[in-house]
């Protein structure tokens, strides 16, 4: 009888020991450090809203070899974000032959709520490279980060007389993330460049209505940008002309005034230049004719 009682007691003690270990393991899992649960993800895999919480600033420094670009990235998301520094580039939509790739090849991980400075992301640049109408990108044109003209640290930038006031006011401002450099148009879709006033004023002054419908606006934009093969470009009527945008690529946008002047990223291309014959070996290279649309 005593042996049976002893056996039952031993079995109960063993059960309690095993159960206690289980509770301890569960408690350990619940008290795991928060940083161990933070997700690490590639920048291009972030959602659209999460990308707005990644801030990029680009600053030019001058040395005997020309300009170099330092980059500061701040991560306000709740994720650790990975970048391949070799995938940063500078491109200009008006010049398909212009592309400058990063000088660095390593990969970095930016922790949540952290900031990092990358020295000399681009090197051996000329001042004219930074005064283009292009932008900084990551991977491809789907991930625009900031405009080249917004690069801080430059001195004595060439300023167009029509944009002197705007340029002077913004010259000391830091570069913001690409989505914040665009403004929603009056319509529910599409984007309008921040600086469209020059083209709108020109249209009002000339009184010429060359572009009178959305199709003409789309075709003129495609002609001037050598995008004849694109079928994702659309336009919406707004005050003074048309907002042109892409249904698939947020980096494509512009404003076309009734007189045919095109404003992209604050730069105005007169109709006489935008409509002239091009030599890109694409359909529609001949002189643009709005009466065809």
N, C-alpha and C positions, 0 to 999 in steps of 0.2 A: 504493500500500500504506500509506504514511504517512498519507494522507488518511483511509483507512478506519479505521486505528487511532485517529486523532484524533477521528473521529466517534463511535466506540465509547466513547472516554474521556469525551467531552462528555455522551453519553447516560447513562452511569453516574453522573456527577456530578449531573446533573439529577434522576435517580431518587433518589439518596441525599439530596438537598436536600428533595425533596417528602416522602420518608419521615420525615425528621427533623422537618419541620413537623407531620406527623400525630402523632408521639410527643409533641411539645411541647403540642399542643392537648389530647391526652388527659390529660397530666400536669396541665395547668391546670384541667381539669374536676374531676379528683380532689382538687385542693387548694383548691377553692372554699370560701369562708368558711362555717362552719356556719350562721350566721344567715341566709344566703341560701337555705338549704334548709328553714327552718322554715315549716310550713304556717300560713296565717292562715284562721280559720274563725269563723263566727257561733256565739255561745254556745249557741243552741238546736240546733245541729248536732253538738255534742259528744256522746259516748257517755255512758251513765249513770255509768260509773266515772270518766270524765274530769270530769264535773260535780262529783263529790265532791272533786276537786282544785282547785276554784274556791271560795275562802272569801269570804263577804260579812259585813261588820260594819256596823251602822247605829248612829249616835250622834246623840242629840238635843242641840241647843243652843238656848238661850233668848234672845230679844231682845224689843224693844218690840212686835213684831208677832205674838208667840207663839213656837211651836217651829219650828225648821228641822231637817232631817235630813241629816247628812253620811254618805257611804258610803265605806267602804274595801274594795277588792276585791284579793285576792291570787291570782295565777295560778301554780299549781304544776304545770300540765300542760306538755307539750313542744310546745305550739302557741301561736301568737298568737291571742288571742280578741277578737272584735269585739262591741261593744254599741251599741245605740241608746238613749241616755239617756231619750228620750221614752217608751220602752216599759216603764219601771219604774212600778209602781203599788202602792197599798195597798188591800186588799179584806178584807171580813169575810163569811165564809160564813153567819153568822147574820143578816146584814142585807144583802140583795141591792142595796139602794139606796146602800150605802156604797162609794164608790170614789174614791180620790184619785190623780190622775195626776202624774207627775213635772213639776217646774217647768222642766226643761232639755230642749233640743231637739237638741243636737249628738250626733255619733257619735264613739266612741273605740275605739282598739285597744290592748289590754293585752298586752304582750309576755310570752313565756314566762319563768317564774321572776321575774316583776316584780310590783310592787304600786302601786296608784294610789288617791288620795283624791279623791272628788268632793264638792265643797262645795255645800250647799243643794240637794240632789237634790229634796227636798220643802220647801215653805215655808208659813208662815201656818197652822200646825197648832195645835189646842188640845190640852191635856193628855189630855182624854177620848179624842181620836182615837188616842192611843198606848196607851191602857189597854184597848182592845178585845181581843177574842179573835181578831182577824184576823191577816194576815200580809203581808209584802212579797212581791211577785211580779214576774216579768219576762215580758212578752208576754201571758200568760194564766195561768189557774189550774193549768196543767200544770207550771209552773216556779216553785215556791215557794222562797223564798230564806231567810227567817227569820220568826219571830213578832214581831208588833208589841210585845208585852209584854216581849220580850227586849231592846228598845232600851236601850242604855246611856246614861248621862248624865242620866237623869231623877232628880228628887229628890222625896221625899215621895209616892211612888206609893201609891194606895189598895190595901190588901192585905186580901183576904178572910181572916177569922179562921181558917178551916179550912186555908188555904194559907200562913199567915204564916211558918212555919218554912221551907218550901220556897222562898218568894219571897225571904226574907232571905238565904238561902244563895246564891241565884243572882243577886242584884241587881247584884253587882260583876263578874259573869262576862261575857266578850265573847260576841257573837252568833255562833253556829255555822251552818254550811251546813244547809239544810233536811233532807237525809237523816239527819244525825246527831242531829236533834231527835226522831226517831221510833225506836221499838224494835220489833224483830220479835216477833210474838206466839208463843205456844206452837206454833201450827200452821205449816205450811210456807208459807202464803199469808196476806196481810193484815198490817196494822200496828195497833199499839195505842198510844194516847197515852201519853206518859211518866207523866203524873200521873193515875192512875186510882184511887188509894187511897181518895179521899173517897167516890166512888160505891160502891166495894166495901164499905167500912165501913158506909155507910148501908144497903146491901142486907142485910148481916148483922144489923144492929141491928133493922131493921123486921120481918124474917122473912116478908115478903109476897112471894109468887112470882106477879107479874103477867105477866112475860115469861118464858115457859117453853120456847120453841123459837126456832130461827134465823129462821124466816119472820116471827114476831112482832117480833123485834128489827129486822129489815130494814125492815118496814113502819112501825114506830114512828119509826125514824131518818128515813125518807123523809118521814113526816108532819111531824115537828118541823122538818125542814130545807127544807120545801116542795120536795121532789124527787119528787113522785108519778110523774112521767113517766120517771124513770130506771130502766133495767133492768140496770145494771152494778153495783148494790150487793149485797153478800153479807155473811154473818155466820158466825162460827165460835165454838162453845162454848169458854169458858175458865173459869178459876176465878172464881166470883162472878157470872158473866153471859156476855156475848157481845162479841167484838170485831167491829166493823162496819167494812167497807172497800169500796173500789171496785176493780173488776177493770181499770179503764182510767185512773183518775185517782188518783195517789198522794197528792194533797192532801186526799182525803176519807178520814177515819178517825174512829173513836170507840169508846167502851165503853158498853154498856148493861147495867146491873145487873138482877138478877131482879126487883127492885122497880120497875123502869121508869125509874130515874134515869139520865140520859145525861151522860157525861163526854166533852167535846171540848176538846182543847188545855188540859186542866187545869181547865176551867170545868164545873161540874155544873148541869144543868137538871133540876129535880124532875119526876117523872112527871106531877103535876097540871098543870104548865105545858106540858110536851112533848105531852101528849095532848089538850089543849084544842082547840076548834074554831078553824080558821084562816080567813083571808079572802084567799086567794091566787088565787082563780078557777081552781082545779085540782081534779081528781077527788080525793076523800078529804079534803075540807076540813072535813067534819063531825067531831065528837068521835071520837077514836081508840077503837076497840073491839077489844081483843086476841082476843076469842072468835071473831072472823071468820076467824082464820088458824090 
